[in-house]
Amino acid sequence: MDTQTQKEQVYKLSPSSLTYLYHECKRCFYNQIKYGLYRPDNPFPSIFNIIDKEMKQHYLGKETHEEVEGMPAGQFLTQDVGVKSALIHFKKSGNTFVIKGTLDTLVGWRDENSYGIIDFKCSNPSEKSIAYYDYQLAAYAYSCKYPANGMSLYPNIKTNGL
């Protein structure tokens, strides 16, 4: 009798794949998560990476309410924060997942001693695509609240936004 136990298969979910890949092609999403088969990348103009980097650098350390009209008092604290969640077990399917990715910016709010996650966009997202980003932002928030190491640095994520 073979007493060796099989190593548990853990599927990695990236928050951005929950936004883009899942809504564009559910089969592509499944194949990527389940089998590691990646859909060919679309060409992505480097200008968007440059704009993204400049936006993050511009806001880092600045006061939210001074930079964005109508935004509550707080501070842009970090940029490009790597996050990894604790394991997520689904009893019904027997699958185990982990969420792993890099969030754009974390904001500290002064009035509630809480945090917010901001994902910068280089264009104005449509109303339809804004709803898709909820998955991505919620995945980042979950990873901050329930990190792999069990020691949440940002447990009080109250807001997400673009």
Disulfide bonds with the S-S distance in Angstrom:
Cys25-Cys28 2.28
